[in-house]
Amino acid sequence: MKVTDLNKKVCDLEVTNIRYYNLKTELTNVYDVCILLDKNNKILSRGVSICSFLDQYVKKTGRNRAFGRAVKALVNKQNSLEINPLRFENEIVELKFKAKNNEQDIKIKKRLKNIKTTKKVNGSIIEYKCKIPYSYPIVETYISFKYKSEFLPLEKTKIEKSIIEKLEFKNNKEK
């Protein structure tokens, strides 16, 4: 990871490790997460960036937002930006997937196997459409997190537990 001035300032706040992960589903990238850890691999803060159906997913943007929110929680020593799973609950978004060849068609079918879709063939291009609640990424995120900016999270996700186990294994191996 490239060390920036902000990263140096974060290190002054007892942060010794910064880790990122994300959640992808068959439909979309759902969220990016940044966790700031201390020398004992305790999570000091967590930042979450929820991906919208309307935005093109950009890993760097999601990570930057998540990092900023993790820093905000650590500096302010409090949770903020509560996630509201009811936001946009009545809005629907239509997703389109186009397959230009058999390989793409198989991937799309696999991706959408549990989702009601319509299929339209136009020459050699197969187009699938499905309607999904716009709130889908928010609801999926709410399953694991209640805040986008969280100070001293009480519960760790499975991924966070795995990250910490790997760091502890690495630390023990180096001793």
Backbone as ProteinMPNN parsed JSONL, in Angstrom:
{"seq_chain_A": "MKVTDLNKKVCDLEVTNIRYYNLKTELTNVYDVCILLDKNNKILSRGVSICSFLDQYVKKTGRNRAFGRAVKALVNKQNSLEINPLRFENEIVELKFKAKNNEQDIKIKKRLKNIKTTKKVNGSIIEYKCKIPYSYPIVETYISFKYKSEFLPLEKTKIEKSIIEKLEFKNNKEK", "coords_chain_A": {"N_chain_A": [[0.836, -1.18, 0.0], [0.508, 2.23, -0.776], [2.023, 4.779, 1.033], [0.559, 7.579, 2.291], [0.254, 11.091, 3.254], [-1.999, 11.231, 4.86], [-2.24, 8.562, 5.651], [0.078, 8.422, 7.229], [-0.634, 10.154, 9.31], [-2.759, 8.704, 10.354], [-1.373, 6.54, 11.329], [-0.216, 7.741, 13.513], [-2.3, 7.652, 15.241], [-2.23, 5.265, 16.562], [-2.661, 3.239, 14.753], [-1.641, 0.378, 13.144], [-2.053, -1.232, 11.044], [-3.794, -1.386, 7.975], [-6.564, -2.608, 6.373], [-8.459, -3.876, 3.606], [-11.577, -5.019, 2.238], [-14.209, -6.508, 0.24], [-17.699, -7.024, -0.7], [-19.247, -8.994, -3.077], [-22.058, -9.828, -5.016], [-24.217, -11.974, -6.978], [-25.398, -10.069, -8.533], [-24.174, -7.524, -8.25], [-21.413, -5.416, -7.129], [-21.474, -4.955, -3.737], [-20.527, -3.676, -1.328], [-17.62, -1.886, -0.049], [-15.064, -2.234, 2.367], [-13.068, -0.813, 4.935], [-10.762, -1.528, 7.421], [-9.194, -0.403, 10.359], [-6.47, -1.312, 12.227], [-4.879, -2.012, 15.424], [-1.639, -2.556, 17.05], [-2.055, -4.995, 18.254], [-3.784, -6.276, 16.642], [-6.412, -5.521, 16.991], [-9.544, -4.278, 16.024], [-9.798, -0.955, 15.467], [-11.381, 0.888, 14.155], [-13.942, 1.029, 11.598], [-14.793, 1.488, 8.206], [-17.355, 1.839, 5.807], [-18.374, 1.607, 2.461], [-21.082, 1.853, 0.445], [-22.111, 0.44, -2.575], [-23.774, 1.77, -5.362], [-26.427, 0.827, -7.6], [-26.593, 2.527, -9.721], [-24.139, 3.602, -10.19], [-20.969, 3.233, -11.799], [-18.871, 0.695, -10.781], [-15.965, 1.446, -9.027], [-13.118, 0.425, -7.743], [-11.058, 1.843, -6.358], [-12.356, 4.24, -5.632], [-14.402, 3.314, -3.912], [-12.817, 2.188, -1.885], [-11.439, 4.483, -1.006], [-13.547, 6.034, 0.052], [-14.42, 4.301, 2.096], [-12.074, 4.173, 3.661], [-11.863, 6.887, 4.462], [-14.157, 7.07, 6.047], [-13.56, 5.239, 8.06], [-11.378, 6.511, 9.248], [-12.668, 8.834, 10.107], [-14.385, 7.795, 12.102], [-12.471, 6.907, 13.935], [-11.038, 9.26, 14.634], [-13.116, 10.895, 15.641], [-14.053, 9.252, 17.577], [-16.504, 7.866, 17.651], [-19.547, 6.32, 16.414], [-21.072, 6.859, 13.222], [-23.201, 7.945, 10.498], [-25.529, 6.197, 10.131], [-26.881, 3.215, 8.773], [-29.688, 2.929, 6.744], [-31.971, 0.618, 6.093], [-34.461, 0.898, 4.951], [-34.429, 2.936, 3.221], [-35.117, 4.029, 0.0], [-36.82, 1.872, -0.419], [-39.14, 1.467, -1.966], [-38.416, 1.892, -4.544], [-37.553, 0.783, -7.784], [-35.09, -0.746, -9.809], [-34.038, -1.405, -13.105], [-32.064, -3.899, -14.358], [-29.751, -4.701, -16.934], [-28.297, -7.246, -18.836], [-26.004, -8.246, -21.256], [-25.244, -10.769, -23.553], [-22.792, -11.683, -25.755], [-21.78, -13.912, -26.806], [-21.656, -17.532, -26.52], [-20.22, -18.278, -24.226], [-20.371, -15.982, -22.567], [-23.134, -15.95, -22.253], [-23.6, -18.271, -20.728], [-22.272, -17.543, -18.339], [-23.834, -15.343, -17.517], [-26.369, -16.546, -17.191], [-25.776, -18.26, -15.063], [-25.157, -16.386, -13.117], [-27.613, -15.131, -12.753], [-29.345, -17.077, -11.888], [-31.176, -17.427, -9.716], [-32.955, -15.391, -9.963], [-35.747, -13.66, -11.204], [-36.071, -13.22, -14.603], [-36.262, -11.641, -17.856], [-35.834, -12.656, -21.209], [-34.351, -11.755, -24.264], [-33.72, -12.211, -27.627], [-31.634, -10.873, -30.011], [-30.567, -11.103, -32.963], [-27.307, -12.152, -32.835], [-26.959, -11.425, -30.26], [-27.869, -11.831, -26.899], [-30.126, -10.612, -24.607], [-30.682, -10.035, -21.21], [-33.035, -9.07, -18.772], [-33.789, -7.777, -15.566], [-35.713, -6.914, -12.691], [-35.014, -5.178, -9.787], [-35.126, -4.282, -6.33], [-34.098, -0.993, -5.63], [-32.916, -0.591, -3.23], [-31.463, -2.847, -2.671], [-28.481, -3.157, -2.402], [-28.141, -1.688, -0.034], [-29.735, -3.021, 1.858], [-28.452, -5.533, 1.846], [-25.968, -4.746, 2.87], [-26.727, -3.874, 5.392], [-27.188, -6.221, 6.726], [-24.739, -7.002, 7.745], [-23.614, -4.669, 8.836], [-24.313, -1.749, 10.811], [-23.607, 0.85, 10.736], [-21.936, 3.233, 8.607], [-19.629, 4.372, 9.368], [-17.739, 3.35, 11.907], [-16.754, 3.123, 15.259], [-14.554, 1.26, 17.24], [-15.725, -1.455, 16.636], [-18.049, -3.862, 17.827], [-18.719, -6.417, 16.948], [-17.177, -8.751, 14.757], [-16.925, -9.409, 11.263], [-17.008, -12.479, 9.325], [-15.005, -12.336, 7.417], [-13.339, -10.354, 8.485], [-12.477, -11.658, 10.796], [-10.994, -13.677, 9.59], [-8.988, -12.147, 8.31], [-7.669, -11.107, 10.556], [-6.787, -13.483, 11.769], [-4.928, -14.347, 9.821], [-3.069, -12.252, 9.948], [-2.158, -12.567, 12.586], [-1.041, -15.121, 12.391], [1.019, -14.58, 10.6], [2.497, -12.745, 12.162], [3.273, -14.411, 14.308], [4.843, -16.228, 12.951], [6.981, -14.671, 12.188], [8.285, -14.239, 14.573]], "CA_chain_A": [[0.0, 0.0, 0.0], [1.241, 3.485, -0.858], [1.866, 5.563, 2.254], [0.249, 8.986, 2.028], [0.296, 11.914, 4.465], [-3.115, 10.831, 5.711], [-1.868, 7.277, 6.249], [1.047, 8.709, 8.297], [-1.393, 10.705, 10.439], [-3.521, 7.596, 10.927], [-0.409, 5.748, 12.113], [-0.05, 8.455, 14.788], [-3.461, 7.311, 16.075], [-2.007, 3.885, 16.998], [-3.013, 2.301, 13.693], [-0.447, -0.276, 12.6], [-2.448, -1.994, 9.873], [-5.0, -0.974, 7.258], [-6.982, -3.715, 5.505], [-9.671, -3.658, 2.817], [-12.249, -6.154, 1.614], [-15.505, -6.111, -0.318], [-18.705, -8.067, -0.924], [-19.854, -9.037, -4.406], [-23.105, -10.832, -5.168], [-24.44, -12.303, -8.388], [-25.905, -8.888, -9.238], [-23.381, -6.3, -8.197], [-20.556, -5.165, -5.977], [-22.383, -4.413, -2.738], [-19.841, -2.696, -0.492], [-16.191, -1.952, 0.238], [-14.825, -2.001, 3.787], [-11.708, -0.56, 5.402], [-10.609, -1.651, 8.874], [-7.947, 0.109, 10.92], [-6.114, -2.196, 13.337], [-3.738, -1.618, 16.25], [-0.527, -3.511, 17.055], [-2.561, -6.291, 18.733], [-4.784, -6.676, 15.646], [-7.755, -5.141, 17.429], [-10.139, -3.319, 15.09], [-10.039, 0.344, 16.09], [-12.532, 1.483, 13.474], [-14.336, 0.423, 10.318], [-15.516, 2.347, 7.285], [-18.086, 1.074, 4.794], [-18.868, 2.358, 1.311], [-22.099, 1.059, -0.248], [-22.107, 0.654, -4.024], [-25.089, 1.993, -5.95], [-26.682, 0.242, -8.92], [-26.507, 3.558, -10.749], [-22.748, 3.997, -10.393], [-19.991, 2.267, -12.293], [-18.022, 0.337, -9.654], [-14.552, 1.791, -9.113], [-12.523, -0.088, -6.511], [-10.318, 2.901, -5.679], [-13.326, 5.174, -5.051], [-15.015, 2.645, -2.765], [-11.811, 2.078, -0.818], [-11.178, 5.82, -0.469], [-14.692, 6.405, 0.913], [-14.386, 3.44, 3.283], [-10.945, 4.623, 4.465], [-12.245, 8.167, 5.071], [-15.146, 6.825, 7.102], [-12.854, 4.577, 9.162], [-10.604, 7.571, 9.907], [-13.65, 9.697, 10.78], [-14.814, 7.116, 13.332], [-11.342, 6.86, 14.863], [-10.748, 10.619, 15.094], [-14.25, 11.384, 16.434], [-14.315, 8.238, 18.609], [-17.934, 7.562, 17.692], [-20.195, 5.813, 15.209], [-21.897, 7.833, 12.505], [-23.749, 7.527, 9.21], [-26.325, 4.982, 10.331], [-27.407, 2.636, 7.537], [-31.145, 2.829, 6.79], [-32.379, -0.368, 5.086], [-35.753, 1.258, 4.365], [-34.223, 3.992, 2.23], [-35.374, 3.613, -1.382], [-37.452, 0.55, -0.433], [-40.193, 1.362, -2.972], [-37.873, 2.189, -5.874], [-37.095, -0.402, -8.531], [-34.13, -0.473, -10.87], [-33.98, -2.489, -14.089], [-30.703, -4.236, -14.768], [-29.652, -5.386, -18.228], [-27.06, -7.992, -19.071], [-25.944, -8.668, -22.656], [-24.302, -11.833, -23.893], [-22.448, -11.62, -27.175], [-21.363, -15.253, -27.231], [-22.139, -18.617, -25.673], [-19.515, -18.236, -22.937], [-20.982, -14.909, -21.784], [-24.499, -16.377, -21.952], [-23.518, -19.234, -19.621], [-21.917, -16.779, -17.134], [-24.984, -14.537, -17.108], [-27.388, -17.476, -16.676], [-25.314, -18.712, -13.746], [-25.234, -15.22, -12.248], [-29.006, -14.753, -12.521], [-30.145, -18.306, -11.775], [-32.244, -17.338, -8.71], [-33.626, -14.111, -10.156], [-36.696, -13.653, -12.308], [-35.558, -12.412, -15.709], [-36.824, -11.804, -19.193], [-34.754, -12.901, -22.163], [-34.671, -11.291, -25.608], [-32.64, -12.508, -28.565], [-31.576, -9.916, -31.109], [-29.447, -11.582, -33.781], [-26.38, -12.984, -32.052], [-26.888, -10.882, -28.9], [-28.944, -12.218, -25.981], [-30.242, -9.605, -23.548], [-31.477, -10.407, -20.04], [-33.463, -7.943, -17.958], [-34.429, -8.142, -14.299], [-36.07, -5.763, -11.861], [-34.496, -5.377, -8.441], [-35.288, -3.092, -5.486], [-32.922, -0.119, -5.604], [-32.343, -0.692, -1.885], [-30.78, -4.135, -2.527], [-27.153, -3.068, -1.777], [-28.272, -1.16, 1.33], [-30.256, -4.115, 2.685], [-27.367, -6.518, 1.966], [-24.956, -4.167, 3.752], [-27.305, -3.796, 6.741], [-27.084, -7.546, 7.348], [-23.459, -7.07, 8.457], [-23.205, -3.409, 9.455], [-25.375, -0.785, 11.145], [-23.054, 2.191, 10.482], [-20.9, 3.338, 7.579], [-18.446, 4.833, 10.084], [-17.929, 2.685, 13.198], [-15.639, 3.166, 16.201], [-14.425, 0.049, 18.055], [-16.847, -2.363, 16.354], [-18.18, -4.948, 18.801], [-18.752, -7.703, 16.242], [-16.362, -8.866, 13.549], [-17.473, -10.262, 10.209], [-16.166, -13.654, 9.064], [-13.834, -11.887, 6.659], [-12.46, -9.665, 9.426], [-11.86, -12.702, 11.629], [-9.992, -14.325, 8.744], [-7.889, -11.195, 8.145], [-6.942, -11.052, 11.827], [-6.088, -14.773, 11.916], [-3.772, -14.334, 8.919], [-2.083, -11.318, 10.499], [-1.578, -13.185, 13.779], [-0.187, -16.201, 11.925], [2.207, -13.929, 10.04], [3.266, -12.201, 13.284], [3.863, -15.523, 15.052], [5.855, -16.824, 12.089], [8.126, -13.77, 12.17], [8.937, -14.223, 15.898]], "C_chain_A": [[0.882, 1.244, 0.0], [0.97, 4.305, 0.401], [1.662, 7.026, 1.865], [0.384, 9.761, 3.325], [-0.816, 11.524, 5.423], [-2.817, 9.498, 6.388], [-0.885, 7.484, 7.401], [0.338, 9.254, 9.529], [-2.199, 9.62, 11.14], [-2.606, 6.731, 11.786], [-0.125, 6.41, 13.45], [-1.198, 8.161, 15.746], [-3.424, 5.837, 16.505], [-2.432, 2.837, 15.977], [-1.718, 1.71, 13.139], [-0.772, -1.061, 11.334], [-3.735, -1.446, 9.284], [-5.335, -2.104, 6.3], [-8.312, -3.38, 4.846], [-10.255, -4.993, 2.387], [-13.573, -5.667, 1.054], [-16.441, -7.306, -0.416], [-19.255, -7.895, -2.323], [-20.941, -10.097, -4.361], [-23.264, -11.116, -6.655], [-24.883, -11.082, -9.194], [-24.922, -7.74, -9.323], [-22.318, -6.369, -7.107], [-21.444, -4.466, -4.959], [-21.703, -3.352, -1.88], [-18.337, -2.95, -0.445], [-16.028, -1.584, 1.707], [-13.352, -1.736, 4.019], [-11.714, -0.741, 6.913], [-9.231, -1.145, 9.26], [-7.661, -0.696, 12.182], [-4.928, -1.651, 14.127], [-2.685, -2.718, 16.238], [-0.94, -4.907, 17.535], [-3.641, -6.857, 17.812], [-6.216, -6.491, 16.132], [-8.286, -4.117, 16.428], [-10.474, -2.036, 15.848], [-11.251, 1.033, 15.467], [-12.744, 0.801, 12.133], [-15.077, 1.466, 9.503], [-16.138, 1.501, 6.195], [-18.569, 2.018, 3.708], [-19.823, 1.45, 0.54], [-22.115, 1.44, -1.723], [-23.539, 0.78, -4.542], [-25.208, 1.257, -7.282], [-26.421, 1.25, -10.035], [-25.073, 4.003, -11.043], [-21.942, 2.867, -11.016], [-19.066, 1.967, -11.117], [-16.572, 0.693, -9.947], [-13.939, 1.444, -7.758], [-11.842, 1.018, -5.696], [-11.266, 3.883, -4.975], [-13.975, 4.573, -3.808], [-14.062, 2.544, -1.591], [-11.52, 3.438, -0.186], [-12.302, 6.268, 0.462], [-14.663, 5.607, 2.212], [-13.252, 3.874, 4.219], [-11.284, 5.933, 5.188], [-13.221, 7.989, 6.213], [-14.522, 6.12, 8.305], [-12.047, 5.61, 9.955], [-11.539, 8.481, 10.697], [-14.092, 9.084, 12.109], [-13.704, 7.137, 14.376], [-11.049, 8.239, 15.457], [-11.854, 11.123, 16.024], [-14.617, 10.451, 17.59], [-15.81, 7.978, 18.797], [-18.419, 7.009, 16.359], [-20.954, 6.954, 14.534], [-22.341, 7.235, 11.176], [-24.473, 6.188, 9.332], [-26.914, 4.517, 8.998], [-28.905, 2.427, 7.699], [-31.616, 1.862, 5.706], [-33.711, -0.048, 4.403], [-35.632, 2.36, 3.31], [-34.379, 3.404, 0.831], [-36.132, 2.291, -1.479], [-38.523, 0.394, -1.515], [-39.706, 1.648, -4.392], [-37.297, 0.92, -6.495], [-36.107, 0.05, -9.601], [-34.123, -1.678, -11.813], [-32.531, -2.687, -14.515], [-30.738, -4.984, -16.083], [-28.288, -6.047, -18.324], [-27.087, -8.476, -20.507], [-24.864, -9.725, -22.837], [-24.063, -11.787, -25.391], [-21.985, -12.965, -27.711], [-21.842, -16.283, -26.211], [-21.494, -18.592, -24.285], [-20.114, -17.168, -22.015], [-22.4, -15.29, -21.357], [-24.514, -17.332, -20.753], [-23.21, -18.507, -18.307], [-23.107, -15.983, -16.606], [-26.082, -15.429, -16.532], [-27.038, -17.939, -15.269], [-25.486, -17.6, -12.716], [-26.677, -14.91, -11.833], [-29.921, -15.944, -12.237], [-31.298, -18.215, -10.77], [-33.076, -16.063, -8.837], [-34.534, -14.187, -11.376], [-36.208, -12.692, -13.391], [-36.406, -12.597, -16.957], [-35.638, -11.898, -20.147], [-35.223, -12.469, -23.547], [-33.46, -11.569, -26.497], [-32.739, -11.534, -29.74], [-30.354, -10.271, -31.954], [-28.568, -12.496, -32.937], [-26.265, -12.509, -30.604], [-28.12, -11.308, -28.103], [-28.945, -11.204, -24.847], [-31.16, -10.126, -22.449], [-31.814, -9.141, -19.275], [-34.051, -8.483, -16.662], [-34.694, -6.861, -13.508], [-35.735, -6.101, -10.413], [-34.801, -4.13, -7.613], [-33.985, -2.285, -5.448], [-32.192, -0.227, -4.268], [-31.524, -1.971, -1.675], [-29.383, -4.02, -1.902], [-27.21, -2.578, -0.325], [-28.734, -2.26, 2.278], [-29.179, -5.176, 2.903], [-26.28, -6.025, 2.924], [-25.438, -4.176, 5.191], [-27.256, -5.141, 7.466], [-25.815, -7.625, 8.207], [-23.104, -5.822, 9.253], [-24.41, -2.519, 9.736], [-24.935, 0.652, 10.877], [-22.036, 2.132, 9.35], [-19.573, 3.749, 8.21], [-18.57, 4.336, 11.523], [-16.644, 2.677, 14.02], [-15.683, 1.937, 17.105], [-15.596, -0.915, 17.84], [-16.871, -3.546, 17.334], [-18.128, -6.317, 18.137], [-17.881, -7.638, 15.001], [-17.092, -9.737, 12.537], [-16.541, -11.472, 10.051], [-14.882, -13.255, 8.346], [-12.842, -11.186, 7.588], [-11.754, -10.656, 10.351], [-10.746, -13.399, 10.858], [-8.768, -13.433, 8.541], [-7.025, -11.169, 9.404], [-6.172, -12.35, 12.065], [-4.83, -14.816, 11.054], [-2.676, -13.41, 9.434], [-1.39, -11.914, 11.72], [-0.657, -14.339, 13.394], [1.126, -15.64, 11.395], [3.096, -13.388, 11.151], [3.961, -13.3, 14.076], [4.991, -16.179, 14.265], [7.136, -15.997, 12.081], [8.893, -13.772, 13.483], [9.954, -15.302, 16.052]], "O_chain_A": [[1.89, 1.295, 0.704], [-0.184, 4.499, 0.786], [2.5, 7.624, 1.191], [0.602, 9.17, 4.383], [-0.62, 11.485, 6.638], [-3.111, 9.323, 7.571], [-0.984, 6.815, 8.43], [0.658, 8.875, 10.656], [-2.311, 9.613, 12.365], [-3.011, 6.247, 12.843], [0.176, 5.723, 14.426], [-1.074, 8.4, 16.947], [-4.465, 5.239, 16.778], [-2.549, 1.66, 16.317], [-0.817, 2.437, 12.719], [0.134, -1.506, 10.63], [-4.657, -1.084, 10.015], [-4.493, -2.515, 5.502], [-9.167, -2.708, 5.422], [-9.532, -5.971, 2.197], [-14.012, -4.556, 1.351], [-16.028, -8.452, -0.238], [-19.675, -6.806, -2.714], [-20.767, -11.145, -3.738], [-22.539, -10.569, -7.486], [-24.752, -11.072, -10.418], [-24.84, -7.059, -10.345], [-22.329, -7.271, -6.269], [-22.103, -3.481, -5.291], [-22.233, -2.253, -1.717], [-17.849, -4.038, -0.749], [-16.752, -0.736, 2.23], [-12.49, -2.349, 3.389], [-12.561, -0.181, 7.608], [-8.236, -1.417, 8.587], [-8.489, -0.762, 13.09], [-4.084, -0.931, 13.593], [-2.815, -3.7, 15.506], [-0.252, -5.888, 17.254], [-4.33, -7.811, 18.172], [-7.119, -7.223, 15.728], [-7.568, -3.2, 16.03], [-11.316, -2.028, 16.746], [-12.041, 1.676, 16.159], [-11.872, 0.107, 11.61], [-15.884, 2.23, 10.033], [-15.522, 0.551, 5.711], [-19.104, 3.089, 3.991], [-19.419, 0.401, 0.039], [-22.131, 2.62, -2.07], [-24.406, -0.02, -4.191], [-24.223, 1.086, -8.001], [-26.072, 0.874, -11.154], [-24.824, 4.697, -12.028], [-22.214, 1.69, -10.78], [-18.527, 2.894, -10.513], [-16.017, 0.301, -10.974], [-14.216, 2.1, -6.754], [-12.035, 1.109, -4.483], [-10.999, 4.306, -3.85], [-14.087, 5.236, -2.777], [-14.442, 2.782, -0.445], [-11.37, 3.536, 1.031], [-12.044, 6.817, 1.533], [-14.856, 6.16, 3.295], [-13.443, 3.938, 5.434], [-11.024, 6.072, 6.383], [-13.128, 8.675, 7.231], [-14.912, 6.375, 9.444], [-12.036, 5.585, 11.186], [-11.233, 8.855, 11.83], [-14.164, 9.779, 13.123], [-13.961, 7.359, 15.559], [-10.835, 8.359, 16.663], [-11.571, 11.708, 17.07], [-15.395, 10.818, 18.47], [-16.313, 7.884, 19.916], [-17.789, 7.201, 15.319], [-21.415, 7.887, 15.191], [-21.902, 6.151, 10.79], [-24.085, 5.19, 8.723], [-27.385, 5.327, 8.2], [-29.347, 1.82, 8.674], [-31.662, 2.227, 4.531], [-34.049, -0.657, 3.388], [-36.59, 2.675, 2.604], [-33.801, 2.357, 0.538], [-36.091, 1.645, -2.526], [-38.787, -0.73, -1.941], [-40.498, 1.646, -5.334], [-36.652, 0.108, -5.831], [-36.278, 1.102, -10.217], [-34.193, -2.824, -11.37], [-31.867, -1.757, -14.973], [-31.63, -5.796, -16.328], [-27.267, -5.475, -17.942], [-28.081, -9.057, -20.943], [-23.742, -9.595, -22.348], [-24.998, -11.845, -26.19], [-21.817, -13.14, -28.918], [-22.372, -15.924, -25.159], [-22.16, -18.858, -23.285], [-20.337, -17.417, -20.83], [-22.818, -14.991, -20.239], [-25.358, -17.202, -19.866], [-23.812, -18.811, -17.277], [-23.359, -15.949, -15.402], [-26.664, -15.104, -15.498], [-27.901, -18.002, -14.393], [-25.909, -17.845, -11.587], [-26.93, -14.48, -10.708], [-31.142, -15.824, -12.338], [-32.316, -18.878, -10.966], [-33.814, -15.704, -7.919], [-34.155, -14.7, -12.429], [-35.964, -11.513, -13.134], [-37.155, -13.564, -17.094], [-34.586, -11.3, -19.922], [-36.344, -12.773, -23.958], [-32.33, -11.213, -26.163], [-33.788, -11.397, -30.37], [-29.248, -9.8, -31.693], [-29.039, -13.494, -32.392], [-25.554, -13.121, -29.806], [-29.254, -11.169, -28.561], [-27.921, -10.962, -24.208], [-32.267, -10.594, -22.715], [-30.98, -8.245, -19.144], [-34.724, -9.513, -16.654], [-33.985, -5.864, -13.649], [-36.114, -7.149, -9.89], [-34.741, -3.02, -8.143], [-32.905, -2.844, -5.256], [-30.989, 0.019, -4.191], [-30.947, -2.156, -0.603], [-29.112, -4.734, -0.936], [-26.415, -3.009, 0.51], [-28.189, -2.415, 3.372], [-29.009, -5.666, 4.02], [-25.736, -6.809, 3.701], [-24.664, -4.449, 6.108], [-27.282, -5.182, 8.696], [-25.821, -8.244, 9.271], [-22.372, -5.905, 10.239], [-25.395, -2.531, 8.998], [-25.763, 1.56, 10.8], [-21.362, 1.121, 9.156], [-18.511, 3.498, 7.642], [-19.403, 4.834, 12.28], [-15.585, 2.276, 13.537], [-16.728, 1.613, 17.669], [-16.372, -1.161, 18.764], [-15.836, -4.146, 17.625], [-17.565, -7.263, 18.688], [-17.842, -6.633, 14.292], [-17.788, -10.683, 12.903], [-15.429, -11.482, 10.577], [-13.807, -13.778, 8.639], [-11.635, -11.404, 7.483], [-10.569, -10.501, 10.648], [-9.681, -13.679, 11.409], [-7.636, -13.913, 8.595], [-5.797, -11.205, 9.323], [-5.026, -12.317, 12.514], [-3.781, -15.272, 11.51], [-1.493, -13.744, 9.365], [-0.176, -11.783, 11.873], [0.397, -14.518, 14.006], [2.204, -16.153, 11.698], [4.315, -13.548, 11.1], [5.114, -13.14, 14.474], [5.978, -16.633, 14.845], [8.237, -16.54, 11.98], [10.048, -13.346, 13.512], [10.58, -15.414, 17.105]]}, "name": "protein", "num_of_chains": 1, "seq": "MKVTDLNKKVCDLEVTNIRYYNLKTELTNVYDVCILLDKNNKILSRGVSICSFLDQYVKKTGRNRAFGRAVKALVNKQNSLEINPLRFENEIVELKFKAKNNEQDIKIKKRLKNIKTTKKVNGSIIEYKCKIPYSYPIVETYISFKYKSEFLPLEKTKIEKSIIEKLEFKNNKEK"}
